[in-house]
């Protein structure tokens, strides 16, 4: 079980290209080794409306971290 603190981020979806989304992504990617992030994000006419994505493994790979996920 992870001992990292959990943080709720309310912002534009960090996968989008707005200024807020870009800053959100930078914040999350820069601190993901210290915190577990949960984002409630949105975008007008989002291309993936209604989907829930867990990007933990991808972020861990991107940062070179070893992450264990429960299935």
C-alpha positions as CSV (number, residue, x, y, z in Angstrom):
1,X,0.0,0.0,0.0
2,X,1.3,3.4,-0.9
3,X,2.3,5.8,1.8
4,X,2.2,8.8,-0.5
5,X,-0.3,11.5,0.2
6,X,-3.3,11.8,-2.2
7,X,-4.1,15.0,-3.9
8,X,-7.3,15.9,-5.8
9,X,-6.6,18.2,-8.8
10,X,-9.6,20.1,-10.2
11,X,-8.5,21.6,-13.6
12,X,-8.7,21.3,-17.3
13,X,-7.9,17.7,-18.4
14,X,-4.1,17.5,-18.3
15,X,-4.1,15.6,-21.6
16,X,-5.5,18.7,-23.4
17,X,-3.5,21.6,-24.8
18,X,-4.9,24.6,-22.8
19,X,-2.6,26.7,-20.7
20,X,-4.2,25.4,-17.5
21,X,-3.9,21.8,-18.7
22,X,-0.2,22.3,-19.6
23,X,0.5,23.7,-16.1
24,X,-1.5,20.9,-14.4
25,X,0.5,18.3,-16.3
26,X,3.8,20.0,-15.4
27,X,2.8,20.0,-11.7
28,X,1.6,16.4,-11.7
29,X,4.6,15.1,-13.6
30,X,7.0,17.0,-11.4
31,X,5.6,15.6,-8.2
32,X,4.2,12.2,-9.0
33,X,7.1,10.5,-7.2
34,X,5.9,12.2,-4.0
35,X,2.1,12.2,-4.3
36,X,-0.7,10.1,-5.7
37,X,-2.8,12.4,-7.9
38,X,-6.5,12.1,-8.7
39,X,-7.7,14.5,-11.3
40,X,-11.3,15.6,-12.0
41,X,-10.7,17.3,-15.3
42,X,-12.9,18.6,-18.1
43,X,-12.8,20.1,-21.6
44,X,-15.5,21.4,-23.9
45,X,-16.3,18.8,-26.5
46,X,-13.8,16.4,-25.0
47,X,-12.8,13.6,-27.5
48,X,-13.0,10.9,-24.8
49,X,-16.2,12.0,-23.2
50,X,-17.4,9.5,-20.5
51,X,-14.1,7.5,-20.2
52,X,-12.1,7.0,-17.1
53,X,-8.4,6.5,-17.6
54,X,-5.8,5.3,-15.1
55,X,-2.4,6.6,-16.4
56,X,-0.4,5.5,-13.4
57,X,1.6,2.9,-15.3
58,X,2.3,5.2,-18.2
59,X,3.5,8.0,-15.9
60,X,5.7,5.6,-14.0
61,X,7.3,4.3,-17.2
62,X,7.8,7.9,-18.5
63,X,9.6,8.9,-15.2
64,X,11.5,5.6,-15.0
65,X,9.7,4.6,-11.7
66,X,8.8,1.1,-10.8
67,X,5.1,1.1,-10.0
68,X,2.9,-1.7,-8.8
69,X,-0.8,-1.6,-9.7
70,X,-3.7,-3.7,-8.4
71,X,-5.9,-5.4,-10.9
